[in-house]
Amino acid sequence: MHRRFRFVGPLLLACFLASAWTPAHAQSFWGLTKKKTKPKTFKIVELTLRGGYPDVSPEFSLFEQKQSYKSLVQKLRKIENDASVKAVLFRISGLGVGMAKAVGISQAIQQLSSAGKRTYALLETSSTTDYMVALGCQSVSIVPGGMLYLPGVRIESLYYKNLLGRLGLEGDFVTIGAFKTAPEPFMREKMSDAARKQLNRLVGDMYGYMVETIAARRRVTSGKAPRAMTQDEVKAAIDQGLHSGVTAKKFHLVDHVLSHTGLRKLVKKEVPTRPLRVVTNYGKSKRQAPTSIFSLFSMLMESKKKKIDPNKPKIAVIYAQGPIYYGSPSAGWGNSESEIWSDSMVKTINKVSKLKNLRAVVLRVNSPGGDALASDIIWKRLERLKKRVPLFVSMGNVAASGGYYIAMGADVLLAQPTTITGSIGVFGGKLVMKQTMNKLGVNVQTVSRGKHSGIFSQFSKFSDTERATLKKMLDRVYDTFTKKAAKGRKMTQKQLLQYAGGQVWTGRQAKQAKLIDRLGGLQDALLLAHKRTNLKPGKASVVTYPRPMSFFERLQSVSSAGQPQRLPYAYQKLLQTIMGVAMPQLHRMRLLLQPRRSIFLWQPTPRIRW
């Protein structure tokens, strides 16, 4: 009996285990259990737009990449293609960009709406530039207690003749072109009729563009049916000038007066997708802090240059920003990255031309011009490059005079509606400082041979024959400029001359005059370069020049004085204001005081107040 039931216990145990043991248990035992998939989380991306956004940020940052216009647009493109992002909230205040760049940012934001993202702007204490960016969003709000500054358009020009006279300095210049008024602040006490006429034309078109844009983007919802704002309603809002949240809403400039928290709640209410979370660090990448002296040195030695795949098709973007100078920068002077030096630019173009599988070049120009010979040297090198690959030019806030000269030969030339361009003209001359020397007790004595030996001397004015000689030279330079511009723009020299003579135009006016081909920004130029070379977006490497530098590479490029320490906020803003006025004048003086550089293709950027 005992033997008969000896296997009953194990058998019952086996039956119990068999009934309890499921395939899921087996999978768990062997480590094959499928992980529970978390439901997909959708995002509301929150971005803060503040600061200058230079085309390319040259600054080395040990822990966090500095934001540039290029990186901002790339981030917006990434958001556009991210299906998990359902809405974007922009906190906009204190943008230090020109209007042309603001228009570019606004257009990039509008692309998000076209991709199905809801876009919201939140203004705090905001300028016209901030507001023009915010108009790219579907909804605009302002915080309680916030202020919107919308005063219109104003150009301010500084005239220094009396100041120079007190210092013993005197401007002596010859201009070619009735509207080539660049040197007149050194020679006159007030604005000439020609200068006033063309600045009135600039202000009128910029104001018109601002009114048209606001009217097209804003809706009046207080009536029976929503409608677009009329231009008269926009002008009335501009004439109000300063707006609180209440008056901004009253004039239909904003949709809501909401706090940051209130706007977040509104966004979550209007975006039905769930689950939903707010992301404030989208696309940010911070480096890990160094753990040892060796990892620190490794970070410092690391270059931001990405490796270039020689086999992949390439589109090169060359940035040309700042005044144009002849030769190479002297050690320790200023920031050569915000200046265009002919030797450095030619070296950059040479590097680009040697790239394997290069399909196109986009030249980004943001320059008021400068030295005539330097501009011509750069133009000639770009013409040689153009024989190999198509050349596209994207104009920034300004591409005038020498800035237009280096751009005019492009296969396709693009500018924003508010870009300042043209100024096809030339002037030459010098600042005479003989009286300054006399005031300092310095007596200048000369010994010379040759009738015109003193033509470039800064201790004497031009004689009649010297002035005539200089004018002949300037006439030849102007003739060369207009012939090359006419050839580049595919028109006769006679046709071009009606838009030359130093006349300055907005991008919209330049398009009508056929001085440019299209209205658009840098991204439009890149898309066009892809299209014209039969490349799909993303299939080509976009390589930027000048190339980024590592910490030690940057140390080699600056003087031993280093960077100034950061000032307390109030003093820093005061200094920025002073330097914002002073630096353009220092660039003028620097151009005019270059030894033996007396012929200029240069249009000082007017001080435009929006």
LINZIJO-V210359 format. One record per residue. PHI is phi in degrees with one decimal (999 if undefined). Layout:
PHI ; PHI
This chain:
999 ; -62.5 ; -67.8 ; -64.7 ; -104.4 ; -65.9 ; -100.6 ; -66.3 ; -57.7 ; -60.9 ; -65.8 ; -62.1 ; -62.9 ; -64.5 ; -63.5 ; -63.4 ; -65.2 ; -64.2 ; -71.7 ; -87.0 ; -83.0 ; -112.6 ; -54.5 ; -64.1 ; -64.9 ; -62.4 ; -62.8 ; -65.3 ; -62.5 ; -89.4 ; 74.1 ; -104.2 ; -60.0 ; -72.5 ; -69.4 ; -67.4 ; -79.8 ; -72.1 ; -61.3 ; -63.1 ; -98.0 ; -97.4 ; -122.2 ; -109.7 ; -88.4 ; -114.3 ; -122.5 ; -103.0 ; -106.6 ; -156.8 ; 104.5 ; -90.0 ; 47.8 ; -62.6 ; -52.8 ; -135.7 ; -82.6 ; -87.2 ; -73.5 ; -83.6 ; -125.2 ; -71.3 ; -114.8 ; -142.1 ; -68.8 ; -70.8 ; -83.1 ; -124.6 ; -61.0 ; -60.9 ; -68.2 ; -64.3 ; -64.4 ; -62.3 ; -64.6 ; -64.7 ; -66.8 ; -64.1 ; -62.6 ; -57.2 ; -94.7 ; -94.9 ; -67.4 ; -79.2 ; -87.7 ; -104.7 ; -154.7 ; -130.9 ; -111.4 ; -103.4 ; -95.7 ; -117.1 ; -167.7 ; 74.3 ; -71.0 ; -107.3 ; -112.7 ; -74.2 ; -65.6 ; -62.3 ; -71.5 ; -61.2 ; -62.4 ; -61.7 ; -65.5 ; -60.6 ; -65.3 ; -64.8 ; -67.9 ; -61.3 ; -62.7 ; -63.2 ; -62.5 ; -63.9 ; -87.3 ; 92.7 ; -89.3 ; -83.7 ; -124.0 ; -132.1 ; -115.9 ; -123.1 ; -93.9 ; -117.4 ; -104.1 ; -125.4 ; -94.8 ; -61.3 ; -60.2 ; -57.7 ; -67.5 ; -64.3 ; -67.6 ; -61.5 ; -64.5 ; -71.6 ; -89.0 ; -74.4 ; -134.9 ; -122.0 ; -126.9 ; -133.2 ; -73.7 ; -58.2 ; 86.1 ; -76.5 ; -139.9 ; -114.1 ; -101.2 ; -133.4 ; -90.4 ; 108.8 ; -126.1 ; -144.5 ; -112.6 ; -117.1 ; -118.5 ; -99.9 ; -117.9 ; -114.7 ; -54.3 ; -66.0 ; -62.4 ; -61.9 ; -61.4 ; -64.2 ; -89.8 ; 86.2 ; -96.8 ; -142.0 ; -83.5 ; -131.4 ; -134.8 ; -123.1 ; -117.8 ; -117.0 ; 114.0 ; -61.0 ; -106.1 ; -82.8 ; -100.7 ; -54.4 ; -85.4 ; -65.6 ; -60.0 ; -87.5 ; -120.3 ; -128.2 ; -90.1 ; -147.6 ; -66.6 ; -77.7 ; -62.9 ; -64.3 ; -63.7 ; -64.2 ; -62.2 ; -75.2 ; -69.5 ; -61.8 ; -65.7 ; -62.8 ; -61.8 ; -60.1 ; -72.3 ; -64.7 ; -63.7 ; -60.8 ; -64.2 ; -62.4 ; -63.0 ; -62.5 ; -66.6 ; -63.2 ; -62.2 ; -74.7 ; -97.5 ; -100.4 ; -118.0 ; -98.9 ; -112.7 ; -80.3 ; -87.8 ; -67.1 ; -134.4 ; -60.2 ; -147.1 ; -74.2 ; -66.6 ; -84.4 ; -65.4 ; -64.1 ; -65.4 ; -65.3 ; -62.9 ; -65.7 ; -66.6 ; -67.0 ; -66.0 ; -65.3 ; 81.8 ; -103.6 ; -124.7 ; -81.3 ; -59.9 ; -65.4 ; -71.8 ; -61.8 ; -72.2 ; -61.3 ; -87.9 ; 67.1 ; -79.9 ; -131.9 ; -93.0 ; -142.0 ; -110.2 ; -140.1 ; -74.3 ; -57.7 ; -64.3 ; -63.3 ; -68.8 ; -58.5 ; -63.5 ; -63.1 ; -61.2 ; -62.2 ; -70.4 ; -84.4 ; -100.6 ; -77.6 ; -65.1 ; -137.4 ; -73.9 ; -136.0 ; -138.1 ; -91.2 ; -115.3 ; -103.9 ; -122.2 ; -61.4 ; 74.6 ; -81.9 ; -130.2 ; -105.2 ; -76.9 ; -69.6 ; -64.3 ; -62.8 ; -98.8 ; -154.8 ; -63.5 ; -72.0 ; -68.8 ; -64.3 ; -64.8 ; -63.3 ; -65.7 ; -66.9 ; -79.1 ; -65.8 ; -98.3 ; -82.5 ; -67.0 ; -85.8 ; -65.1 ; -97.0 ; -75.4 ; -65.2 ; -90.8 ; -86.4 ; -58.5 ; -130.7 ; -121.0 ; -94.4 ; -113.0 ; -106.8 ; -96.5 ; -122.9 ; -133.6 ; 109.5 ; -61.7 ; -100.4 ; -121.1 ; -87.7 ; 89.5 ; -125.3 ; -69.3 ; -77.4 ; -61.5 ; 86.3 ; -97.6 ; 56.2 ; -121.3 ; -66.6 ; -75.6 ; -105.2 ; -137.9 ; -112.3 ; -106.4 ; -58.5 ; -63.6 ; -65.3 ; -66.2 ; -63.7 ; -61.9 ; -62.3 ; -63.6 ; -60.9 ; -61.9 ; -62.7 ; -64.7 ; -89.6 ; -63.2 ; -78.4 ; 61.4 ; -76.4 ; -106.4 ; -162.4 ; -127.9 ; -112.6 ; -100.6 ; -98.0 ; -108.9 ; -140.2 ; -150.2 ; -85.2 ; 95.8 ; 164.5 ; -71.1 ; -68.0 ; -64.7 ; -60.4 ; -62.0 ; -68.6 ; -62.7 ; -66.0 ; -58.3 ; -61.9 ; -68.2 ; -68.3 ; -63.2 ; -66.0 ; -63.5 ; -65.1 ; -70.6 ; -93.8 ; -138.2 ; -63.8 ; -117.0 ; -116.1 ; -119.5 ; -113.1 ; -89.3 ; -90.2 ; -66.9 ; -147.4 ; -148.1 ; -122.1 ; 54.5 ; -61.0 ; -65.0 ; -73.6 ; -56.9 ; -73.7 ; -97.5 ; -68.1 ; -88.7 ; -62.8 ; -65.4 ; -139.2 ; -118.5 ; -117.3 ; -146.8 ; -80.2 ; -56.0 ; -101.8 ; -60.3 ; -96.9 ; -144.5 ; 87.7 ; 56.3 ; -79.2 ; -169.2 ; -148.7 ; -142.8 ; -147.1 ; 156.4 ; -160.6 ; -97.3 ; -91.0 ; -120.2 ; -61.6 ; -65.7 ; -61.8 ; -62.4 ; -62.8 ; -63.0 ; -85.6 ; 81.9 ; -103.9 ; -104.4 ; -87.1 ; -114.0 ; -129.7 ; -133.3 ; -144.4 ; -135.0 ; 104.4 ; -60.0 ; -115.2 ; -63.9 ; -100.5 ; -63.0 ; -101.0 ; -69.3 ; -95.1 ; -113.7 ; -153.8 ; -76.9 ; -67.0 ; -78.2 ; -60.9 ; -71.7 ; -65.0 ; -65.4 ; -64.8 ; -63.6 ; -63.8 ; -64.4 ; -60.7 ; -64.0 ; -64.7 ; -61.0 ; -66.3 ; -63.8 ; -64.5 ; -63.1 ; -63.3 ; -57.5 ; -70.2 ; -65.9 ; -66.6 ; -64.8 ; -63.4 ; -64.1 ; -65.5 ; -94.3 ; 57.8 ; -142.4 ; -77.6 ; -62.4 ; -62.2 ; -64.0 ; -69.9 ; -58.2 ; -69.4 ; -108.8 ; -99.1 ; 71.5 ; 89.1 ; -67.2 ; -107.7 ; -131.3 ; -79.4 ; -59.5 ; -63.8 ; -67.6 ; -64.5 ; -65.0 ; -64.9 ; -84.2 ; 64.5 ; -79.2 ; -131.5 ; -97.0 ; -143.7 ; -93.4 ; 165.1 ; -111.9 ; -62.0 ; -64.2 ; -64.6 ; -64.5 ; -65.5 ; -62.8 ; -66.0 ; -61.9 ; -62.4 ; -65.5 ; -68.9 ; -104.9 ; 58.4 ; -112.3 ; -78.5 ; -53.8 ; 95.7 ; -89.2 ; -117.6 ; -81.9 ; -98.3 ; -109.2 ; -100.4 ; -134.1 ; -61.8 ; -73.1 ; -61.7 ; -119.1 ; -78.4 ; -58.6 ; -72.4 ; -62.7 ; -67.1 ; -58.6 ; -70.1 ; -95.6 ; -120.1 ; -75.7 ; -69.5 ; -67.3 ; 76.6 ; -89.4 ; -68.1 ; -71.6 ; -69.0 ; -89.4 ; -54.6 ; -54.4 ; -61.6 ; -68.1 ; -62.9 ; -66.0 ; -63.3 ; -64.3 ; -61.4 ; -63.9 ; -63.1 ; -68.8 ; -60.6 ; -84.4 ; -77.1 ; -60.5 ; -59.1 ; -70.6 ; -65.0 ; -62.6 ; -60.8 ; -61.7 ; -64.6 ; -61.7 ; -73.8 ; -99.6 ; -65.2 ; -62.9 ; 61.2 ; -108.8 ; -122.6 ; -121.8 ; -130.3 ; -111.0 ; -149.0 ; -129.6 ; -55.7 ; -67.2 ; -64.8 ; -80.0 ; -96.0 ; -109.3 ; -97.9
